[in-house]
Amino acid sequence: MRMKKLLLLSLLAATAICVFAQKPRVVAFYNLENLFDTINDPEKNDEEFLPQSKRAWNTIKYQKKLSNMDKVLFDLAVEAGKEFPTVIGVCEAENRGVLEDLISQDKLSHANYRICHFDSPDRRGIDCAFLYRPDVFKLEGMKSIKFNMPGRPDFITRDFVTMWGTIEEEPFFFVVTHWPSRLGGKEASAALRNAAAKQCREFADSVRKLNPSTKVMIMGDLNDDATDSSITEVLGAKEKVKDVKDGDMYNPFISLLKAGYGTIAYRDAWGLFDNIILSGNLVNQKANGWHIIKKQGRKFYGNIFVSSYMIQQEGQFKGYPLRTFTGNDFQGGFSDHLPVYILISK
C-alpha cells in the first residue's frame, strides 16, 4: 500500500513539473517588405522587381532577401525563448512560391512550417499569409475574406486571411491583414482603415458568438498607429489589462508606442503600425487555458524584435530600419518594418 502511495505521489509530482515547466508559445508578425520573385507575372504590377527593371532585381538579390528574412525570424525565435513561433503572420509576399522558398531556408527549415496563403486582388500582387507549425497548431480550416468598403464596391486591396484550429485542444482563430495605406493623406484615407477595423471586429465577435472559448488574434500592418481611433475605437482594442472584460479586445502594443517604441520610422519619428490584438479571454491569467504573458525581465506584454544589424548605421536614414532598397539602390537590408511578437502560456 505504501509503495502504491509513493508511486502515485511521484506521478502527480511529474505531472505538475510537466505542466508548470511548459515552454511559452510564440506568435509573431512581420511585414516582409516586397518579397518578390524574379519572374514576370502578367496579372500583377511586379515590373519593378524584375531583372530588366531599374532595380535590376535578380536571383542573387532575391536569395539575399530570403537569407535576411531567415536570419531575422530565427534570431527572433532565440530572443523569444529559443522557440520557433507557433504562428507567424506575414504580409507583402508576392505569392505562395516565395513563402515556400522562405520556409526552406537553412534556419527556418528546422521548424517544418506549413503555409496558409491565398492570392489576393491587390494590384501589386502583395499578399498576407501565415506560416504555422503543424506540431503545435492543429489546422482545421482557412479562408480568404474580401475587404468591403461601403459605397466603394470597386475598391481593391489585400484580402483578410483567416485560419482556425487548436493548440493543445483549445480553439484559436487567427486573422492576418494589411490595411489600406495612407495614400492621399492620413485623414483622407482614414475611412478605409476604419472599414477594415470594423470587419476585423465583426470577425472576432462572430467567432466568439459561435464558441465563446475561442481565442482570437488579429495581426498585421494596420497602416495606423496603435493609438489611432481605427484601432482603439472602431476595433475597440484596450490598452490596459485591468480594463479588459470578456468580449473585449486587448492591444499590448499601445503601451509600447506611448513609451516611445515603434516598428517603422518616418520623418525622424517612430510609428507602430504592426500590431497583434487579442480577444479578452487571452488576457485573464486567473482562468485556465492559454493567456498572454510578459517575457521575463520585460515591462510590456508586446515585444518588438530589433538587432543592430537591422538598423541603418549611417547616411540620411541612420537609425531607421535597414531596407532592401533606398530608391533604386540595393542596400541588402531587411525590411522597412520591425517584426513584433507575443508570448502565451498556460
Secondary structure, 3 states (H helix, E strand, C coil): CHHHHHHHHHHHHHHHHHHHCCCCEEEEEEEEEEECCCCCCCCCCCHHHCCCCCCCCCHHHHHHHHHHHHHHHHHHHHHHHCCCCCEEEEEEECCHHHHHHHHCCCCHHHHCCEEEECCCCCCCCCEEEEEECCCCEEEEEEEEECCCCCCCCCCCCCCEEEEEEEECCEEEEEEEEECCCCCCCCCCCHHHHHHHHHHHHHHHHHHHHHCCCCEEEEEEECCCCCCCHHHHHHCCEECCHHHCCCCCEECCCHHHHHCCCCCEEECCEEECCEEEEEEHHHCCCCCCCCEEECCCCCCCCCEECCCHHHECCCCCCCCCECCCEECCEECCCCCCCCCEEEEEEC
